[in-house]
Amino acid sequence: MTSQTSRRAFLRGAFMDRGALRPFGAVADSLFADACTKCGDCASACPEAIIVMDKDGYPVIDPKVGACTQCGVCVDVCDTGALDSGQPWLWKASANSSCLSRNGVHCRTCQDFCDAGAIRFQLQTGGRSELRIDLDQCVGCGGCVSSCPINAVELVKMKPQMEAQTC
């Protein structure tokens, strides 16, 4: 996760803001609020109907509704530049300690819904299974989030990887 706070979040007192789960292709949080006109075109155009408007009127993805196919329709209808297909998707799956498999209950629902094959379970002693998420394979679609029966899986924003440059 990133610990950098936008000016808008700072002025609202959200010092540890994790960032909103903006639609695919969203520009940096610090630029998004200025570029987005809150028109809702991206939400209307989303074939998966997972883009909703937050309390401030900005579009966010609700992964509990379903998975993002990253089709780019929302980017295509955005005329303001708030969504740009060249932006990296920094969101990845993460599960908390309430995961049923981690607590001895047989559940593999998130694995069943992971089309990328990023979720696996490693058997442990005592009938438990340890959830393993391969972040290199995870595309951050949210299919695992919407399928989890107890909401133990969420999408978290990762820090962008910087490429090494030669001096």
Residue pairs with C-beta under 8 A, 6 or more apart in sequence:
1 18
1 156
1 157
1 158
1 159
2 18
2 19
2 157
2 158
2 159
3 16
5 14
5 15
5 16
5 17
6 17
6 29
6 30
6 33
7 30
8 29
8 30
8 33
9 15
9 17
9 29
17 29
18 156
18 157
19 29
19 157
20 29
20 54
20 58
20 60
21 60
21 61
21 62
21 63
21 91
21 155
21 157
22 29
22 32
22 58
22 59
22 60
22 61
23 42
23 46
23 51
23 59
23 60
23 61
23 74
23 75
23 83
24 61
24 68
24 70
24 72
24 74
24 75
24 83
24 89
25 72
25 74
25 75
25 78
25 83
25 84
25 85
25 86
25 87
26 32
26 82
26 83
26 87
27 35
27 81
27 82
27 83
27 84
27 87
31 82
32 58
32 82
33 58
35 80
35 81
35 82
36 58
36 59
36 80
36 82
37 80
37 82
38 53
38 57
38 58
38 59
39 80
40 53
40 59
41 77
41 78
41 79
42 51
42 59
42 74
42 77
42 78
42 83
43 51
43 52
43 53
43 59
43 74
44 77
45 73
45 74
45 76
45 77
46 73
46 74
47 69
47 71
47 73
48 65
48 66
48 67
48 68
48 69
49 65
49 66
50 61
50 62
50 63
50 65
50 66
50 67
50 68
50 142
51 59
51 60
51 61
51 62
51 74
52 59
52 60
52 61
52 62
52 65
53 59
53 60
54 60
59 74
61 68
61 142
63 142
63 145
63 146
63 154
63 155
64 145
64 146
64 151
65 146
66 142
66 143
66 146
67 113
67 115
67 141
67 142
67 143
67 146
68 140
68 141
68 142
69 141
70 89
70 139
70 141
72 85
74 83
75 83
75 84
75 85
88 160
89 139
89 140
90 140
90 157
90 158
90 159
90 160
91 140
91 142
91 155
91 156
91 157
91 158
92 133
92 135
92 138
92 140
92 155
92 156
92 158
93 110
93 114
93 118
93 119
93 133
93 138
93 140
93 142
93 144
93 145
93 153
93 154
93 155
93 156
94 133
94 153
94 154
94 155
94 156
95 102
95 110
95 131
95 133
95 148
95 152
95 153
95 154
96 152
96 153
96 154
97 103
98 150
98 152
99 107
99 131
99 150
99 152
99 153
100 106
100 107
100 149
100 150
100 152
101 107
101 108
101 121
101 128
101 129
101 130
101 131
102 128
102 129
102 130
102 131
103 128
104 126
104 127
104 128
106 129
107 149
108 121
108 129
109 147
109 148
109 149
110 119
110 131
110 144
110 147
110 148
110 153
111 119
111 120
111 121
111 144
112 147
113 143
113 144
113 146
113 147
114 138
114 143
114 144
115 141
115 143
116 137
116 138
116 139
116 141
117 134
117 137
118 133
118 134
118 135
118 136
118 137
118 138
118 139
119 131
119 132
119 133
119 134
119 138
119 144
120 131
120 132
120 134
121 129
121 130
121 131
121 132
122 129
122 130
122 132
123 129
123 130
124 130
135 158
140 155
142 155
144 153
145 151
145 153
145 154
145 155
